[in-house]
């Protein structure tokens, strides 16, 4: 397998995994502009270490269900 092929395969896997997270969060039916706005807002909130910890706890809880 060529390096380029491996990189493309890894990229595809990453995108599929991210899409799965969107679905698990119940966001798959949102218009793409709303979803992008939500992600940008969340990224801005990640500047606060307390928000990072809060998001991590919430995510851990959801993965366990």
PDB file with one MODEL, atoms N, CA, C and O in Angstrom:
MODEL        1
ATOM      1  N   UNK A   1       0.848  -1.173   0.000  1.00  0.00           N
ATOM      2  CA  UNK A   1       0.000   0.000   0.000  1.00  0.00           C
ATOM      3  C   UNK A   1       0.898   1.244   0.000  1.00  0.00           C
ATOM      4  O   UNK A   1       1.856   1.318   0.770  1.00  0.00           O
ATOM      5  N   UNK A   2       0.595   2.200  -0.848  1.00  0.00           N
ATOM      6  CA  UNK A   2       1.416   3.400  -0.928  1.00  0.00           C
ATOM      7  C   UNK A   2       1.124   4.334   0.239  1.00  0.00           C
ATOM      8  O   UNK A   2       0.073   4.254   0.875  1.00  0.00           O
ATOM      9  N   UNK A   3       2.071   5.216   0.503  1.00  0.00           N
ATOM     10  CA  UNK A   3       1.893   6.174   1.594  1.00  0.00           C
ATOM     11  C   UNK A   3       0.661   7.049   1.356  1.00  0.00           C
ATOM     12  O   UNK A   3      -0.104   7.327   2.279  1.00  0.00           O
ATOM     13  N   UNK A   4       0.484   7.474   0.120  1.00  0.00           N
ATOM     14  CA  UNK A   4      -0.676   8.315  -0.225  1.00  0.00           C
ATOM     15  C   UNK A   4      -1.983   7.572   0.036  1.00  0.00           C
ATOM     16  O   UNK A   4      -2.942   8.152   0.545  1.00  0.00           O
ATOM     17  N   UNK A   5      -2.018   6.307  -0.311  1.00  0.00           N
ATOM     18  CA  UNK A   5      -3.209   5.491  -0.082  1.00  0.00           C
ATOM     19  C   UNK A   5      -3.485   5.365   1.421  1.00  0.00           C
ATOM     20  O   UNK A   5      -4.634   5.463   1.852  1.00  0.00           O
ATOM     21  N   UNK A   6      -2.456   5.152   2.198  1.00  0.00           N
ATOM     22  CA  UNK A   6      -2.615   5.042   3.651  1.00  0.00           C
ATOM     23  C   UNK A   6      -3.125   6.348   4.247  1.00  0.00           C
ATOM     24  O   UNK A   6      -3.978   6.342   5.135  1.00  0.00           O
ATOM     25  N   UNK A   7      -2.597   7.474   3.752  1.00  0.00           N
ATOM     26  CA  UNK A   7      -3.047   8.779   4.240  1.00  0.00           C
ATOM     27  C   UNK A   7      -4.516   9.016   3.903  1.00  0.00           C
ATOM     28  O   UNK A   7      -5.273   9.520   4.733  1.00  0.00           O
ATOM     29  N   UNK A   8      -4.914   8.656   2.695  1.00  0.00           N
ATOM     30  CA  UNK A   8      -6.323   8.826   2.294  1.00  0.00           C
ATOM     31  C   UNK A   8      -7.235   7.928   3.120  1.00  0.00           C
ATOM     32  O   UNK A   8      -8.336   8.328   3.498  1.00  0.00           O
ATOM     33  N   UNK A   9      -6.770   6.718   3.395  1.00  0.00           N
ATOM     34  CA  UNK A   9      -7.559   5.789   4.200  1.00  0.00           C
ATOM     35  C   UNK A   9      -7.721   6.313   5.622  1.00  0.00           C
ATOM     36  O   UNK A   9      -8.811   6.244   6.189  1.00  0.00           O
ATOM     37  N   UNK A  10      -6.639   6.838   6.202  1.00  0.00           N
ATOM     38  CA  UNK A  10      -6.697   7.406   7.549  1.00  0.00           C
ATOM     39  C   UNK A  10      -7.620   8.617   7.589  1.00  0.00           C
ATOM     40  O   UNK A  10      -8.369   8.804   8.548  1.00  0.00           O
ATOM     41  N   UNK A  11      -7.563   9.441   6.540  1.00  0.00           N
ATOM     42  CA  UNK A  11      -8.427  10.611   6.466  1.00  0.00           C
ATOM     43  C   UNK A  11      -9.896  10.201   6.380  1.00  0.00           C
ATOM     44  O   UNK A  11     -10.744  10.794   7.047  1.00  0.00           O
ATOM     45  N   UNK A  12     -10.198   9.202   5.572  1.00  0.00           N
ATOM     46  CA  UNK A  12     -11.574   8.722   5.445  1.00  0.00           C
ATOM     47  C   UNK A  12     -12.075   8.162   6.776  1.00  0.00           C
ATOM     48  O   UNK A  12     -13.212   8.417   7.172  1.00  0.00           O
ATOM     49  N   UNK A  13     -11.230   7.406   7.459  1.00  0.00           N
ATOM     50  CA  UNK A  13     -11.614   6.843   8.760  1.00  0.00           C
ATOM     51  C   UNK A  13     -11.921   7.960   9.747  1.00  0.00           C
ATOM     52  O   UNK A  13     -12.903   7.890  10.487  1.00  0.00           O
ATOM     53  N   UNK A  14     -11.078   8.994   9.759  1.00  0.00           N
ATOM     54  CA  UNK A  14     -11.280  10.126  10.673  1.00  0.00           C
ATOM     55  C   UNK A  14     -12.614  10.819  10.395  1.00  0.00           C
ATOM     56  O   UNK A  14     -13.343  11.160  11.326  1.00  0.00           O
ATOM     57  N   UNK A  15     -12.929  11.024   9.130  1.00  0.00           N
ATOM     58  CA  UNK A  15     -14.186  11.685   8.763  1.00  0.00           C
ATOM     59  C   UNK A  15     -15.388  10.832   9.146  1.00  0.00           C
ATOM     60  O   UNK A  15     -16.395  11.357   9.619  1.00  0.00           O
ATOM     61  N   UNK A  16     -15.293   9.545   8.950  1.00  0.00           N
ATOM     62  CA  UNK A  16     -16.387   8.651   9.334  1.00  0.00           C
ATOM     63  C   UNK A  16     -16.585   8.690  10.844  1.00  0.00           C
ATOM     64  O   UNK A  16     -17.717   8.730  11.324  1.00  0.00           O
ATOM     65  N   UNK A  17     -15.494   8.679  11.584  1.00  0.00           N
ATOM     66  CA  UNK A  17     -15.564   8.726  13.048  1.00  0.00           C
ATOM     67  C   UNK A  17     -16.203  10.039  13.516  1.00  0.00           C
ATOM     68  O   UNK A  17     -17.046  10.034  14.413  1.00  0.00           O
ATOM     69  N   UNK A  18     -15.806  11.153  12.915  1.00  0.00           N
ATOM     70  CA  UNK A  18     -16.391  12.445  13.276  1.00  0.00           C
ATOM     71  C   UNK A  18     -17.879  12.492  12.931  1.00  0.00           C
ATOM     72  O   UNK A  18     -18.679  13.034  13.694  1.00  0.00           O
ATOM     73  N   UNK A  19     -18.242  11.929  11.793  1.00  0.00           N
ATOM     74  CA  UNK A  19     -19.654  11.864  11.423  1.00  0.00           C
ATOM     75  C   UNK A  19     -20.451  11.045  12.423  1.00  0.00           C
ATOM     76  O   UNK A  19     -21.590  11.383  12.743  1.00  0.00           O
ATOM     77  N   UNK A  20     -19.855   9.975  12.914  1.00  0.00           N
ATOM     78  CA  UNK A  20     -20.515   9.164  13.928  1.00  0.00           C
ATOM     79  C   UNK A  20     -20.764   9.936  15.202  1.00  0.00           C
ATOM     80  O   UNK A  20     -21.787   9.747  15.861  1.00  0.00           O
ATOM     81  N   UNK A  21     -19.830  10.809  15.555  1.00  0.00           N
ATOM     82  CA  UNK A  21     -20.016  11.637  16.750  1.00  0.00           C
ATOM     83  C   UNK A  21     -21.158  12.632  16.561  1.00  0.00           C
ATOM     84  O   UNK A  21     -21.931  12.887  17.484  1.00  0.00           O
ATOM     85  N   UNK A  22     -21.257  13.188  15.360  1.00  0.00           N
ATOM     86  CA  UNK A  22     -22.354  14.108  15.058  1.00  0.00           C
ATOM     87  C   UNK A  22     -23.685  13.377  15.193  1.00  0.00           C
ATOM     88  O   UNK A  22     -24.636  13.918  15.758  1.00  0.00           O
ATOM     89  N   UNK A  23     -23.756  12.174  14.688  1.00  0.00           N
ATOM     90  CA  UNK A  23     -24.980  11.378  14.781  1.00  0.00           C
ATOM     91  C   UNK A  23     -25.290  11.028  16.224  1.00  0.00           C
ATOM     92  O   UNK A  23     -26.433  11.157  16.662  1.00  0.00           O
ATOM     93  N   UNK A  24     -24.273  10.580  16.978  1.00  0.00           N
ATOM     94  CA  UNK A  24     -24.481  10.199  18.381  1.00  0.00           C
ATOM     95  C   UNK A  24     -24.983  11.383  19.203  1.00  0.00           C
ATOM     96  O   UNK A  24     -25.772  11.208  20.132  1.00  0.00           O
ATOM     97  N   UNK A  25     -24.526  12.585  18.863  1.00  0.00           N
ATOM     98  CA  UNK A  25     -24.955  13.784  19.581  1.00  0.00           C
ATOM     99  C   UNK A  25     -26.346  14.242  19.170  1.00  0.00           C
ATOM    100  O   UNK A  25     -26.885  15.180  19.757  1.00  0.00           O
ATOM    101  N   UNK A  26     -26.940  13.590  18.165  1.00  0.00           N
ATOM    102  CA  UNK A  26     -28.282  13.959  17.719  1.00  0.00           C
ATOM    103  C   UNK A  26     -28.306  15.207  16.857  1.00  0.00           C
ATOM    104  O   UNK A  26     -29.317  15.906  16.793  1.00  0.00           O
ATOM    105  N   UNK A  27     -27.189  15.489  16.191  1.00  0.00           N
ATOM    106  CA  UNK A  27     -27.082  16.723  15.407  1.00  0.00           C
ATOM    107  C   UNK A  27     -27.137  16.504  13.902  1.00  0.00           C
ATOM    108  O   UNK A  27     -27.009  17.461  13.139  1.00  0.00           O
ATOM    109  N   UNK A  28     -27.319  15.291  13.468  1.00  0.00           N
ATOM    110  CA  UNK A  28     -27.225  14.972  12.046  1.00  0.00           C
ATOM    111  C   UNK A  28     -28.289  15.658  11.191  1.00  0.00           C
ATOM    112  O   UNK A  28     -28.076  15.859   9.996  1.00  0.00           O
ATOM    113  N   UNK A  29     -29.407  16.015  11.767  1.00  0.00           N
ATOM    114  CA  UNK A  29     -30.483  16.615  10.983  1.00  0.00           C
ATOM    115  C   UNK A  29     -30.432  18.140  10.947  1.00  0.00           C
ATOM    116  O   UNK A  29     -31.288  18.777  10.334  1.00  0.00           O
ATOM    117  N   UNK A  30     -29.437  18.722  11.599  1.00  0.00           N
ATOM    118  CA  UNK A  30     -29.308  20.180  11.569  1.00  0.00           C
ATOM    119  C   UNK A  30     -28.800  20.636  10.214  1.00  0.00           C
ATOM    120  O   UNK A  30     -28.031  19.925   9.566  1.00  0.00           O
ATOM    121  N   UNK A  31     -29.223  21.813   9.781  1.00  0.00           N
ATOM    122  CA  UNK A  31     -28.626  22.369   8.563  1.00  0.00           C
ATOM    123  C   UNK A  31     -27.113  22.557   8.782  1.00  0.00           C
ATOM    124  O   UNK A  31     -26.674  22.822   9.901  1.00  0.00           O
ATOM    125  N   UNK A  32     -26.340  22.421   7.731  1.00  0.00           N
ATOM    126  CA  UNK A  32     -24.887  22.468   7.882  1.00  0.00           C
ATOM    127  C   UNK A  32     -24.395  23.795   8.445  1.00  0.00           C
ATOM    128  O   UNK A  32     -23.411  23.812   9.185  1.00  0.00           O
ATOM    129  N   UNK A  33     -25.052  24.912   8.116  1.00  0.00           N
ATOM    130  CA  UNK A  33     -24.601  26.190   8.655  1.00  0.00           C
ATOM    131  C   UNK A  33     -24.838  26.278  10.164  1.00  0.00           C
ATOM    132  O   UNK A  33     -24.040  26.885  10.880  1.00  0.00           O
ATOM    133  N   UNK A  34     -25.914  25.686  10.647  1.00  0.00           N
ATOM    134  CA  UNK A  34     -26.188  25.663  12.084  1.00  0.00           C
ATOM    135  C   UNK A  34     -25.163  24.776  12.783  1.00  0.00           C
ATOM    136  O   UNK A  34     -24.624  25.156  13.823  1.00  0.00           O
ATOM    137  N   UNK A  35     -24.893  23.619  12.232  1.00  0.00           N
ATOM    138  CA  UNK A  35     -23.917  22.708  12.815  1.00  0.00           C
ATOM    139  C   UNK A  35     -22.540  23.358  12.869  1.00  0.00           C
ATOM    140  O   UNK A  35     -21.855  23.265  13.887  1.00  0.00           O
ATOM    141  N   UNK A  36     -22.129  24.009  11.796  1.00  0.00           N
ATOM    142  CA  UNK A  36     -20.828  24.676  11.787  1.00  0.00           C
ATOM    143  C   UNK A  36     -20.785  25.791  12.822  1.00  0.00           C
ATOM    144  O   UNK A  36     -19.783  25.938  13.522  1.00  0.00           O
ATOM    145  N   UNK A  37     -21.838  26.570  12.933  1.00  0.00           N
ATOM    146  CA  UNK A  37     -21.891  27.625  13.945  1.00  0.00           C
ATOM    147  C   UNK A  37     -21.786  27.063  15.351  1.00  0.00           C
ATOM    148  O   UNK A  37     -21.100  27.628  16.202  1.00  0.00           O
ATOM    149  N   UNK A  38     -22.457  25.962  15.591  1.00  0.00           N
ATOM    150  CA  UNK A  38     -22.399  25.299  16.892  1.00  0.00           C
ATOM    151  C   UNK A  38     -20.981  24.827  17.204  1.00  0.00           C
ATOM    152  O   UNK A  38     -20.501  24.995  18.325  1.00  0.00           O
ATOM    153  N   UNK A  39     -20.322  24.246  16.226  1.00  0.00           N
ATOM    154  CA  UNK A  39     -18.947  23.768  16.414  1.00  0.00           C
ATOM    155  C   UNK A  39     -17.979  24.923  16.649  1.00  0.00           C
ATOM    156  O   UNK A  39     -17.081  24.819  17.484  1.00  0.00           O
ATOM    157  N   UNK A  40     -18.155  26.012  15.927  1.00  0.00           N
ATOM    158  CA  UNK A  40     -17.288  27.179  16.119  1.00  0.00           C
ATOM    159  C   UNK A  40     -17.496  27.766  17.517  1.00  0.00           C
ATOM    160  O   UNK A  40     -16.535  28.123  18.198  1.00  0.00           O
ATOM    161  N   UNK A  41     -18.739  27.861  17.928  1.00  0.00           N
ATOM    162  CA  UNK A  41     -19.034  28.366  19.278  1.00  0.00           C
ATOM    163  C   UNK A  41     -18.382  27.472  20.332  1.00  0.00           C
ATOM    164  O   UNK A  41     -17.785  27.965  21.289  1.00  0.00           O
ATOM    165  N   UNK A  42     -18.500  26.160  20.153  1.00  0.00           N
ATOM    166  CA  UNK A  42     -17.872  25.225  21.086  1.00  0.00           C
ATOM    167  C   UNK A  42     -16.364  25.368  21.090  1.00  0.00           C
ATOM    168  O   UNK A  42     -15.740  25.311  22.149  1.00  0.00           O
ATOM    169  N   UNK A  43     -15.769  25.552  19.922  1.00  0.00           N
ATOM    170  CA  UNK A  43     -14.317  25.725  19.831  1.00  0.00           C
ATOM    171  C   UNK A  43     -13.877  26.981  20.585  1.00  0.00           C
ATOM    172  O   UNK A  43     -12.835  26.980  21.240  1.00  0.00           O
ATOM    173  N   UNK A  44     -14.656  28.033  20.493  1.00  0.00           N
ATOM    174  CA  UNK A  44     -14.338  29.260  21.226  1.00  0.00           C
ATOM    175  C   UNK A  44     -14.441  29.041  22.733  1.00  0.00           C
ATOM    176  O   UNK A  44     -13.636  29.574  23.497  1.00  0.00           O
ATOM    177  N   UNK A  45     -15.415  28.269  23.154  1.00  0.00           N
ATOM    178  CA  UNK A  45     -15.572  27.983  24.591  1.00  0.00           C
ATOM    179  C   UNK A  45     -14.432  27.136  25.131  1.00  0.00           C
ATOM    180  O   UNK A  45     -14.168  27.153  26.333  1.00  0.00           O
ATOM    181  N   UNK A  46     -13.750  26.393  24.260  1.00  0.00           N
ATOM    182  CA  UNK A  46     -12.645  25.546  24.695  1.00  0.00           C
ATOM    183  C   UNK A  46     -11.439  26.338  25.191  1.00  0.00           C
ATOM    184  O   UNK A  46     -10.501  25.753  25.733  1.00  0.00           O
ATOM    185  N   UNK A  47     -11.449  27.635  25.017  1.00  0.00           N
ATOM    186  CA  UNK A  47     -10.378  28.472  25.564  1.00  0.00           C
ATOM    187  C   UNK A  47     -10.420  28.489  27.086  1.00  0.00           C
ATOM    188  O   UNK A  47      -9.418  28.784  27.738  1.00  0.00           O
ATOM    189  N   UNK A  48     -11.568  28.175  27.642  1.00  0.00           N
ATOM    190  CA  UNK A  48     -11.756  28.131  29.100  1.00  0.00           C
ATOM    191  C   UNK A  48     -11.501  26.709  29.589  1.00  0.00           C
ATOM    192  O   UNK A  48     -12.238  25.795  29.218  1.00  0.00           O
ATOM    193  N   UNK A  49     -10.466  26.501  30.420  1.00  0.00           N
ATOM    194  CA  UNK A  49     -10.165  25.144  30.895  1.00  0.00           C
ATOM    195  C   UNK A  49     -11.334  24.490  31.632  1.00  0.00           C
ATOM    196  O   UNK A  49     -11.493  23.271  31.579  1.00  0.00           O
ATOM    197  N   UNK A  50     -12.152  25.289  32.317  1.00  0.00           N
ATOM    198  CA  UNK A  50     -13.316  24.727  33.007  1.00  0.00           C
ATOM    199  C   UNK A  50     -14.320  24.164  32.002  1.00  0.00           C
ATOM    200  O   UNK A  50     -14.950  23.138  32.257  1.00  0.00           O
ATOM    201  N   UNK A  51     -14.467  24.836  30.863  1.00  0.00           N
ATOM    202  CA  UNK A  51     -15.378  24.354  29.827  1.00  0.00           C
ATOM    203  C   UNK A  51     -14.863  23.052  29.236  1.00  0.00           C
ATOM    204  O   UNK A  51     -15.645  22.147  28.946  1.00  0.00           O
ATOM    205  N   UNK A  52     -13.547  22.952  29.056  1.00  0.00           N
ATOM    206  CA  UNK A  52     -12.957  21.714  28.535  1.00  0.00           C
ATOM    207  C   UNK A  52     -13.302  20.563  29.462  1.00  0.00           C
ATOM    208  O   UNK A  52     -13.724  19.499  29.010  1.00  0.00           O
ATOM    209  N   UNK A  53     -13.126  20.773  30.746  1.00  0.00           N
ATOM    210  CA  UNK A  53     -13.421  19.721  31.729  1.00  0.00           C
ATOM    211  C   UNK A  53     -14.912  19.372  31.720  1.00  0.00           C
ATOM    212  O   UNK A  53     -15.276  18.200  31.806  1.00  0.00           O
ATOM    213  N   UNK A  54     -15.754  20.368  31.617  1.00  0.00           N
ATOM    214  CA  UNK A  54     -17.201  20.141  31.570  1.00  0.00           C
ATOM    215  C   UNK A  54     -17.585  19.328  30.331  1.00  0.00           C
ATOM    216  O   UNK A  54     -18.363  18.378  30.421  1.00  0.00           O
ATOM    217  N   UNK A  55     -17.033  19.710  29.174  1.00  0.00           N
ATOM    218  CA  UNK A  55     -17.307  18.964  27.946  1.00  0.00           C
ATOM    219  C   UNK A  55     -16.809  17.524  28.053  1.00  0.00           C
ATOM    220  O   UNK A  55     -17.482  16.594  27.610  1.00  0.00           O
ATOM    221  N   UNK A  56     -15.627  17.347  28.642  1.00  0.00           N
ATOM    222  CA  UNK A  56     -15.048  15.999  28.777  1.00  0.00           C
ATOM    223  C   UNK A  56     -15.936  15.116  29.660  1.00  0.00           C
ATOM    224  O   UNK A  56     -16.191  13.959  29.327  1.00  0.00           O
ATOM    225  N   UNK A  57     -16.398  15.655  30.766  1.00  0.00           N
ATOM    226  CA  UNK A  57     -17.283  14.868  31.651  1.00  0.00           C
ATOM    227  C   UNK A  57     -18.567  14.489  30.934  1.00  0.00           C
ATOM    228  O   UNK A  57     -19.032  13.354  31.036  1.00  0.00           O
ATOM    229  N   UNK A  58     -19.133  15.435  30.213  1.00  0.00           N
ATOM    230  CA  UNK A  58     -20.381  15.164  29.491  1.00  0.00           C
ATOM    231  C   UNK A  58     -20.186  14.123  28.407  1.00  0.00           C
ATOM    232  O   UNK A  58     -21.028  13.246  28.221  1.00  0.00           O
ATOM    233  N   UNK A  59     -19.068  14.220  27.688  1.00  0.00           N
ATOM    234  CA  UNK A  59     -18.770  13.240  26.649  1.00  0.00           C
ATOM    235  C   UNK A  59     -18.548  11.861  27.212  1.00  0.00           C
ATOM    236  O   UNK A  59     -19.035  10.873  26.661  1.00  0.00           O
ATOM    237  N   UNK A  60     -17.805  11.781  28.326  1.00  0.00           N
ATOM    238  CA  UNK A  60     -17.570  10.476  28.975  1.00  0.00           C
ATOM    239  C   UNK A  60     -18.895   9.843  29.377  1.00  0.00           C
ATOM    240  O   UNK A  60     -19.104   8.643  29.200  1.00  0.00           O
ATOM    241  N   UNK A  61     -19.784  10.665  29.918  1.00  0.00           N
ATOM    242  CA  UNK A  61     -21.095  10.157  30.339  1.00  0.00           C
ATOM    243  C   UNK A  61     -21.873   9.601  29.151  1.00  0.00           C
ATOM    244  O   UNK A  61     -22.488   8.540  29.257  1.00  0.00           O
ATOM    245  N   UNK A  62     -21.852  10.299  28.032  1.00  0.00           N
ATOM    246  CA  UNK A  62     -22.585   9.865  26.849  1.00  0.00           C
ATOM    247  C   UNK A  62     -21.996   8.588  26.251  1.00  0.00           C
ATOM    248  O   UNK A  62     -22.741   7.730  25.777  1.00  0.00           O
ATOM    249  N   UNK A  63     -20.677   8.453  26.267  1.00  0.00           N
ATOM    250  CA  UNK A  63     -20.056   7.232  25.735  1.00  0.00           C
ATOM    251  C   UNK A  63     -20.412   6.016  26.576  1.00  0.00           C
ATOM    252  O   UNK A  63     -20.430   4.898  26.061  1.00  0.00           O
ATOM    253  N   UNK A  64     -20.692   6.209  27.845  1.00  0.00           N
ATOM    254  CA  UNK A  64     -21.018   5.086  28.728  1.00  0.00           C
ATOM    255  C   UNK A  64     -22.470   4.639  28.581  1.00  0.00           C
ATOM    256  O   UNK A  64     -22.839   3.571  29.069  1.00  0.00           O
ATOM    257  N   UNK A  65     -23.288   5.437  27.920  1.00  0.00           N
ATOM    258  CA  UNK A  65     -24.704   5.051  27.758  1.00  0.00           C
ATOM    259  C   UNK A  65     -24.930   4.362  26.444  1.00  0.00           C
ATOM    260  O   UNK A  65     -26.056   3.969  26.139  1.00  0.00           O
TER     261      UNK A  65
ENDMDL
END
